[in-house]
């Protein structure tokens, strides 16, 4: 692992962070499975909403108070979600379909021109 992952790059960092989160959750589940307190009395499905809320609370706090410590791609995503989308200068991109989505929907309608209502009927797709 040292020879492959010790070189710092943005890709290696992303993979390592992804793995770290999976490993931490896996270790908590292992501790619960082994009967280690307090993990043994915790049901992951019931704790998940608190876990997710806590993660987002920390992300929001860091983004608002210390954005310089976040990874640049996370800062950019948070900026897009919470700053850039709060303005109406992007109304065309927000409310009008892109050329690609218009082409896809148009193609679907043309290919299924005998019954366009069936495209929206989800009961026939199950």
N, C-alpha and C positions, 0 to 999 in steps of 0.2 A: 504494500500500500504506500509506503514511503516514497518509492521510486516513481510511482504514477501520480499520486495525489499531492506530493509535497510542493510541486511548482504552483505558485499562486496565479490563478487566472479567474476571470469572472465566471467561466463555465464550471471550473472545479469548485469555486466557492458556492455556486448555486446548488451543485450536486451535494456537497458536504452539508449545507444547511438543510436541504431536503431530507437527507439521510439522518441528520441529527434529530429532527422533529419526529421521524418515524421510530428511531431507536428509543427516544425518551418515552413515547407513548407505549412502545413495546415493553420497555422495562417496567413501567407502571403496571401494565397488564400482567407481566410475569410475577411481580411482587404480590399482586392480588391473588393470582393462581396459587402461589406458594403459601398463602395465608399470613403474609407479613402485615401487621397492623400499621397504619390505619387503612392500607390499600385493600385488605381482604374484605372489608365491609362496604366497599364502593363498587357500584355497578357503573361501568363506563358509559353505557347509553344514558343513564340518568345524570351523570356528571358532565357529559359532553356540552350541554348548553352553558353551564357555568365556565367550563374550560374555554369554549369559543368566545364567550363574552369577555373573559379575562384577557385573552390574547388580543382581541380587538381594542379593549380598553388601553392596554399597554401600547399598542401600535398608535392609537389616536393620541395618547399622551406624548409619546416620543415625536410623532409628526408635528404636533402643535408646539411643543416646548424645546425639543432637541432634534430637529430634522437632520442636522449634520452628522448624527451618529447612525442614521439608518443607511442601508444600502441604497445606492443611487436609483436603482430600478424600482425599489419600493417607494422611495420618495416621489419619483415621477408618477407612479400609479396613484398614490395618495393625492398628489397635486391634481391629477386629472379628475379623480373622483370627487374631491371636496373643494376644489378651487375653480378649475377650468369649466366645469359643468354648471357652475352657478351663474353664468352669464348668458345673455341671449344673443351674443354675436355669432354663435355657432348654430343658429336656428335651422339653417338649411341642412346641415349635417345631422341634426337631431331629429327633425320631423320629416324630411324628404328621403326617400330611399336612394341608395347608392346605385350607380349604373350596374354593378354586378348583381345586386339583389333584384333589381328590376328585370334584368336579363333572366335570372333563375326563375322568378315567379312567372314572367311572361312565357318562358319555355315550358314550364309545368302546365300553365293554362292552355298553351297551344297543343301540347301533346295529349292533354286530357280534355280537348275542346268539346267532346260530346257531353260531358257532365262535369262542369267546373265546380259544382257544389260538393262533389265527392272529395275534393282536395281538403276541405275543411271538416269533413265528417270523420271524426276520430274513431267512431265505433267500428267502422269498416277496416281499420288498420290493426285492430287488436286480434 
